[in-house]
Amino acid sequence: MVTTAPGDVEIVSRVHGGAVRALAARAARVDGVAPLDEATLLTTRGGARATHLVVRRGRRLVGYGQVRDDGATSVAEVVVDPGWRRRRIGSALLDKALETAGGTVEVWAHGDLPAARALLATVGARPVRELWVMGRDLGHVAGSEGSPRGTSGDAAALPTGVVLRSFRVGVDEAAWLAVNARAFADHPEQGRITLSDLRAREREPWFSADGFLLASLDERLLGSVWTKVHAPGAMGAGGVGEIYVLGIDPDAQGMGLGRALTEAGLAHLARLGVSRAALFVDAGNTVAVATYRAAGFTRETVHTRYRLTADRSR
């Protein structure tokens, strides 16, 4: 059996995005969960700053890792081809990620699978954060019977004077980014979304302005719900609709917008014929978790972030 050492891991400035996505797809088919998140896959298309780690056997990509800065620390993700596991490729990628990050790195284990937990335990990593995937069936959802473009069909649930309309590409970016930054000021990823990041998502095949709903009062943006429809198989056997981002300006908290926007997003997904909805939420965000539980969501999957340090006592 050929084993892999950190020296076998190449550090490259650019990677072939198609090869990384194919590797991730092979792993997802075996593991039942995607090994790389959206932000990681977007960086493989260039533009965003990240360090790419690759392990090749001949011309085949059999291991991939990425290290990037999230504003507080260095964050990494790694994936190994199912046919090339148990050859220390995963541990070599982690060692190189730690070296690249300068001695401390936080690693996502998507699905917190037993094999990932065992690998991370061998290198002394400890869990520091949980991200939940919550889901629910979309049977009869209020407001899903049909409504004009740009409205949710759930206007009665909105506070007095608040109107809901679709996002306008090329017009609403600055206002949305400002509210998003305020709404997620303490969030290490979402709160740092830039115009470039937003533009990159607008270019994705799944993007639809019709499913990006903004709530305003007297032309002032108060919050939004952004939905995303995944291709069949991406998050389950059938098509899944996601409450992708739901953010409310802190000054508008307490108005009931969280529940109203959740219902608006679900109604939009139901009108598209999607049978199931999902969302991602920090386990420590008790207010958001309570809002989603009240909307019928239950926890389905856990993604865990582990801290790995050169000094194992930290």
C-alpha atoms as one frame of an Amber mdcrd trajectory, in Angstrom:
protein
   0.000   0.000   0.000   1.310   3.447  -0.939   1.088   5.905   1.967   1.173
   9.675   1.711   3.308  12.150   3.642   2.856  15.937   3.905   5.643  16.345
   1.368   3.478  14.638  -1.261   0.875  17.409  -0.965   1.261  20.138  -3.567
   0.390  23.757  -2.776  -1.022  25.470  -5.856  -2.464  28.905  -6.550  -5.160
  27.622  -8.915  -6.915  24.299  -9.395  -9.087  22.711 -12.044 -12.545  23.362
 -10.614 -14.115  20.542 -12.589 -11.672  18.012 -11.168 -12.365  19.194  -7.604
 -16.114  19.024  -8.128 -15.841  15.539  -9.613 -13.769  14.401  -6.622 -16.305
  15.918  -4.217 -19.151  14.203  -6.090 -17.432  10.810  -5.829 -17.023  11.268
  -2.086 -20.613  12.468  -1.651 -22.008   9.382  -3.402 -20.205   7.145  -0.920
 -20.575   9.233   2.250 -24.078  10.585   1.725 -22.990  14.170   2.434 -21.121
  16.781   0.386 -17.522  17.095   1.659 -16.980  20.694   0.484 -19.228  23.682
   1.076 -20.377  26.216  -1.477 -17.787  28.856  -0.577 -14.982  26.347  -1.061
 -16.265  25.259  -4.468 -16.704  28.867  -5.595 -13.042  29.624  -4.881 -12.004
  26.874  -7.289 -13.352  29.080 -10.068 -10.808  31.785  -9.251 -11.095  35.280
  -7.843 -11.273  34.515  -4.121  -8.094  34.210  -2.082  -7.429  30.675  -0.886
  -4.597  28.155  -0.671  -5.277  24.956  -2.584  -3.736  21.637  -1.522  -3.734
  18.735  -3.958  -2.628  15.107  -4.006  -2.378  13.432  -7.410  -1.744   9.888
  -8.511  -0.715  10.158 -12.123  -3.159  12.617 -13.659  -5.948  11.769 -11.216
  -6.820  14.113  -8.342  -7.235  11.855  -5.310  -7.045  14.382  -2.492  -7.935
  18.045  -2.155  -7.775  20.560   0.653  -8.319  24.280   0.953  -7.249  26.839
   3.534  -8.735  30.322   3.686  -9.130  33.139   6.199 -12.612  33.757   7.593
 -11.618  36.900   9.464 -11.043  35.224  12.823  -8.898  32.208  11.984  -7.826
  29.962   9.129 -10.471  27.467   8.019  -9.853  24.274   6.071 -11.774  21.542
   4.299 -10.333  18.312   2.925 -11.680  15.471   0.817 -10.126  12.149  -0.238
 -11.244   9.988  -3.147 -13.098   6.948  -1.687 -10.896   4.628  -3.731  -7.744
   6.115  -2.224  -8.577   6.191   1.457  -6.581   4.527   4.231  -3.325   5.700
   2.662  -2.768   8.695   5.006  -3.845  11.165   2.324  -6.319  12.774   4.735
  -3.781  13.170   7.539  -1.180  14.490   5.083  -3.648  17.119   3.882  -4.424
  18.106   7.480  -0.719  18.380   8.328  -0.134  20.581   5.291  -3.205  22.708
   6.110  -1.890  23.244   9.639   1.537  24.173   8.307   0.000  26.551   5.753
  -2.152  28.218   8.415   0.816  28.875  10.675   0.001  26.579  13.570  -3.776
  26.841  14.096  -6.551  25.858  11.709 -10.227  24.997  12.074 -11.436  22.099
   9.948 -15.000  21.383   8.855 -16.197  17.779   9.098 -19.374  17.796   7.033
 -21.842  15.293   8.415 -19.429  14.687  11.318 -18.969  11.161   9.984 -17.290
   8.524  12.181 -14.257   8.236   9.886 -13.714  11.998   9.961 -14.073  12.107
  13.745 -11.547   9.285  14.090  -9.062  11.016  11.783  -9.381  14.341  13.576
  -9.032  12.635  16.963  -5.717  11.088  15.917  -4.286  14.567  15.253  -5.620
  16.053  18.496  -8.393  18.232  17.022 -11.315  19.250  19.231 -14.838  20.374
  18.261 -15.559  24.103  18.599 -18.738  24.733  16.570 -21.792  22.940  15.203
 -23.768  23.862  12.106 -27.118  22.128  11.781 -29.006  21.218   8.639 -32.713
  21.392   9.472 -35.425  20.162   7.134 -39.157  19.749   6.680 -41.613  18.464
   4.106 -43.483  20.996   1.994 -47.048  19.834   1.843 -49.685  22.532   2.090
 -47.856  25.799   2.805 -49.841  28.991   3.332 -49.542  31.329   0.361 -48.324
  28.640  -2.034 -51.428  28.670  -4.217 -50.067  31.437  -6.424 -49.344  35.158
  -6.310 -47.957  37.858  -8.625 -44.237  37.981  -9.345 -42.314  39.715  -6.581
 -44.819  38.973  -3.814 -44.954  36.116  -1.377 -48.641  35.453  -1.082 -48.173
  35.866   2.695 -48.641  39.633   2.968 -51.044  39.187   5.899 -48.196  37.823
   7.989 -46.060  40.913   7.418 -46.026  43.864   9.861 -48.189  46.827   8.904
 -46.638  48.879   6.118 -43.962  46.309   5.246 -43.917  45.248   1.601 -42.204
  42.304  -0.024 -40.696  42.305  -3.504 -38.099  40.464  -5.551 -34.427  41.404
  -5.580 -33.356  43.595  -8.513 -29.979  42.595  -9.936 -27.803  45.645 -10.464
 -29.928  47.793  -8.140 -30.262  46.206  -4.695 -26.761  44.866  -4.057 -25.446
  47.740  -1.915 -28.526  47.953   0.318 -28.663  44.192   0.795 -24.947  43.943
   1.622 -25.269  46.687   4.245 -28.191  44.977   5.994 -26.574  41.551   5.663
 -23.390  42.819   7.340 -25.439  44.253  10.220 -27.614  41.167  10.562 -24.619
  38.804  10.620 -22.060  41.021  12.353 -21.026  38.123  14.616 -21.133  35.431
  11.934 -17.662  34.409  10.699 -18.758  33.627   7.130 -22.059  35.256   6.196
 -21.215  38.607   7.758 -18.164  38.979   5.500 -19.964  38.560   2.156 -18.624
  41.119  -0.331 -19.994  42.515  -3.572 -17.688  40.141  -5.438 -19.099  37.206
  -3.454 -22.657  38.313  -4.185 -21.930  38.761  -7.887 -20.413  35.270  -8.012
 -23.629  33.806  -6.627 -25.721  35.812  -9.073 -23.833  34.005 -11.842 -24.561
  30.547 -10.450 -27.072  28.429 -12.415 -29.368  28.135  -9.395 -29.715  31.896
  -8.840 -33.196  33.340  -9.315 -34.143  36.892  -8.368 -37.761  35.723  -8.019
 -36.714  33.649  -5.004 -34.729  36.462  -3.383 -37.354  38.436  -1.456 -36.726
  41.794   0.229 -38.897  43.275   2.991 -38.989  47.078   3.124 -40.768  49.818
   5.067 -40.962  53.233   3.400 -38.237  52.114   0.956 -35.899  51.142   3.837
 -34.701  47.554   3.645 -35.481  45.689   6.868 -34.609  42.129   5.937 -34.713
  39.446   3.299 -35.147  35.762   2.598 -33.075  34.249  -0.189 -34.040  30.810
  -1.460 -32.131  28.285  -3.512 -33.318  25.184  -5.342 -30.808  22.328  -5.415
 -30.508  19.890  -8.267 -31.972  16.438  -7.569 -29.486  14.422  -5.545 -27.496
  17.400  -4.267 -29.139  17.306  -0.823 -31.150  14.132  -1.059 -32.917  11.818
  -3.456 -35.231  14.493  -4.852 -35.072  18.217  -5.422 -34.655  20.257  -2.261
 -35.366  23.938  -1.755 -33.229  25.824   0.717 -33.847  28.860   2.888 -30.407
  30.020   1.804 -30.032  33.278   3.737 -32.528  34.901   6.080 -31.332  38.150
   7.601 -33.020  40.977   9.504 -31.596  44.381  10.354 -31.017  44.483  14.138
 -33.127  47.666  14.301 -36.086  45.686  12.915 -35.869  42.833  15.405 -39.044
  42.173  17.377 -41.417  42.950  14.497 -42.121  39.313  13.669 -40.172  39.481
  10.412 -38.282  36.247  11.048 -41.435  34.147  10.993 -43.007  36.125   8.147
 -39.950  35.850   5.919 -39.554  32.138   6.689 -43.168  31.561   5.614 -42.633
  33.675   2.496 -39.585  31.641   1.502 -41.390  28.349   2.085 -44.387  29.544
   0.081 -42.140  30.458  -2.843 -40.456  27.040  -2.780 -43.795  25.259  -2.562
 -45.084  27.169  -5.592 -42.087  25.864  -7.540 -43.210  22.315  -6.794 -40.332
  21.477  -4.451 -41.399  18.811  -1.973 -38.813  19.407   0.752 -37.092  22.397
   2.326 -33.800  22.654   4.202 -31.650  25.306   5.838 -28.356  25.704   7.665
 -28.195  27.302  11.123 -25.598  27.610  13.870 -26.568  25.358  16.760 -25.706
  28.186  19.161 -28.180  30.599  17.544 -31.042  29.682  19.850 -33.378  32.391
  18.535 -33.050  31.224  14.941 -33.326  27.551  15.928 -36.554  28.309  17.828
 -37.957  30.214  14.825 -37.240  27.316  12.495 -38.600  24.703  14.883 -41.820
  26.730  15.094 -41.939  26.638  11.282 -41.828  22.834  11.327 -38.106  22.225
  10.793 -36.215  19.476  12.628 -32.498  18.763  12.825 -31.293  16.280  10.217
 -27.515  16.601   9.831 -24.687  18.092  11.872 -21.557  19.688  10.438 -18.843
  20.111  13.076 -15.874  22.455  13.033 -12.729  21.223  14.789  -9.737  23.248
  15.976  -6.343  21.789  15.198  -3.171  23.331  16.629   0.516  22.554  16.406
   0.513  22.788  20.211  -1.773  19.899  21.139  -2.346  21.391  24.633  -4.297
  24.381  23.228
